[in-house]
């Protein structure tokens, strides 16, 4: 059963990875190093955590971690140093993987990913409860325009706001140092 799930996840990974940040030099070329790195990291995570496997958007969460270790890329999709020399990426792949896994575990993102719809609905509901106490007018506006379930926020919950902010590191660091990341996500959403 796990082999079937993993094989199915690998097929989805191949499809999704090809859409990862295509405007960035690391991911422009289909057989470039950047896309190969994302593919390997995602497949490794599937084998490491079969109950979660792969969910759409996990590739996007790996991108800032890869950019942290390899900030400069050439036009052929290779990580390079400041002098333009290709950097060997293989030795740092375990660090990237374990940083990713530690972040997901630390902020309890795995519980959200294991039941995305239910967890997103719960987080939306709690965020709306806070919003209604702080600004009842916004709550009325949400209801008027059919936004009261915050369905438009679901991708932000799953991707941890990666597509909403150009620099996600400040947000991710706040998640990770928060004494209660689950509630911090709700407060952060309400504040936004």
Steps between C-alpha positions, in 0.01 A plus 500: 500500500781745588678415174186588301462829686867586457494413128191716451663783696816476286288548185335810649840634612636473144202701377505766776875553509494614138288800612730609784601870478571475126607866477796441737828382338516203740181354356481626139662199337303175518805283560690761702651445842234702686208288380696181556569611858132572569400167347751304709405682821127443446544133415718456806232660716237262354705201602586656837138583588260273303184604690548855370689412183477791260241773498474771239702802606772317691735580211441871564594465868838347404590794271599758768711238676684419178555872435642544849774247436545596133410867446668539156414297187630514145283500185544124462331435835813428703583642843811717480724696734556877478769440234264296280655160580253211527448394861463134591148471643494133604671539841238755612193301393466325841513837679227640276287190556538500880440877520176446310392208715588682823305807392188296414523313832576810709203698371277189506437542128472124465167501682369760255628304201346174622150651495526811283132580451398451862806675642464796264133535592588493870776760459269720293226475759733593787651787299151632423407479867794728584420732210137530610610615845754749368304632202135399468473706179750276324295197604189657347696582183625137480141371529369748243750383239488129586850492648401392849671159470831659394526238225742729319744452791528120469802509268667743741447259790644210301791694348558700819452827311788424263315642198364801688828657607807565287728430798356216702789451743383757755163328516648150522738606775207642696314170457800303620581711808139535608415317824186367328532494119146365449343799671757736352378401151146592606607835652715576196208430267266720703757779501539486123 
